Amino acid sequence: MKLPDKVYDCLKWIVLICIPAATVFYSVLDEVFHWGNADVVAKISAATCTFLGAILGFSTAEYNKGKNS
C-alpha cells in the first residue's frame, strides 16, 4: 500500500507533532481544570499514534522496496 506524498506528509505531521502535542496540552489543562480522564486520553492517543505509525512505516517500506527495484 503506497500512500500519496501529500497524505503521507500530512499523516506524518499528525502522528509526530499534532497528536502528542494535543495529548500533553489536554493533560496539563486536566491538572488545572480537573476535567478528568487524562489517563484515558493518553492511552487513546498512544494507540492512535501507534496504529498510524505502523501504517506509515508499512507505506515507507513499500515505497523504498519499489524505489530500490
C-alpha positions in Angstrom: 0.0 0.0 0.0 1.6 3.2 -1.2 0.3 6.5 0.2 0.3 9.6 -2.0 3.1 12.0 -0.9 0.6 14.6 0.5 -1.3 12.0 2.5 1.9 10.6 3.9 3.3 14.0 4.8 0.0 15.0 6.5 -0.2 11.8 8.5 3.4 12.0 9.5 2.8 15.5 10.8 -0.3 14.4 12.7 1.5 11.4 14.2 4.8 13.1 15.1 3.6 16.5 16.1 -0.2 17.1 16.4 -1.4 14.1 18.5 1.4 14.1 21.0 1.1 17.9 21.4 -2.6 17.7 21.9 -2.2 14.9 24.4 0.2 16.9 26.5 -2.0 20.0 26.2 -5.0 18.1 27.4 -3.1 16.5 30.3 -1.8 19.9 31.5 -5.3 21.5 31.2 -6.7 18.5 33.0 -4.5 19.2 36.0 -5.6 22.8 36.1 -9.3 22.4 35.5 -9.8 18.8 36.8 -11.7 17.7 33.7 -10.8 14.1 34.3 -9.9 11.1 32.1 -6.4 12.3 31.2 -5.2 8.7 31.5 -7.8 7.5 29.1 -7.0 10.3 26.6 -3.3 9.4 26.9 -4.0 5.7 26.2 -6.2 6.5 23.2 -3.6 8.9 21.9 -0.8 6.3 22.2 -2.9 3.7 20.5 -3.8 6.1 17.7 -0.1 7.1 17.2 1.0 3.5 17.2 -1.6 2.5 14.6 -0.9 5.4 12.3 2.8 5.0 12.8 2.5 1.4 11.7 0.6 2.4 8.6 3.3 5.0 7.8 6.1 2.5 8.4 4.5 0.0 6.1 3.9 2.6 3.4 7.6 3.7 3.7 8.8 0.1 3.4 6.7 -0.4 0.3 7.9 2.9 -1.2 11.5 2.0 -0.6 11.1 -1.5 -1.9 9.7 -0.2 -5.2 12.3 2.5 -5.4 15.2 0.1 -5.0 13.8 -2.4 -7.5 
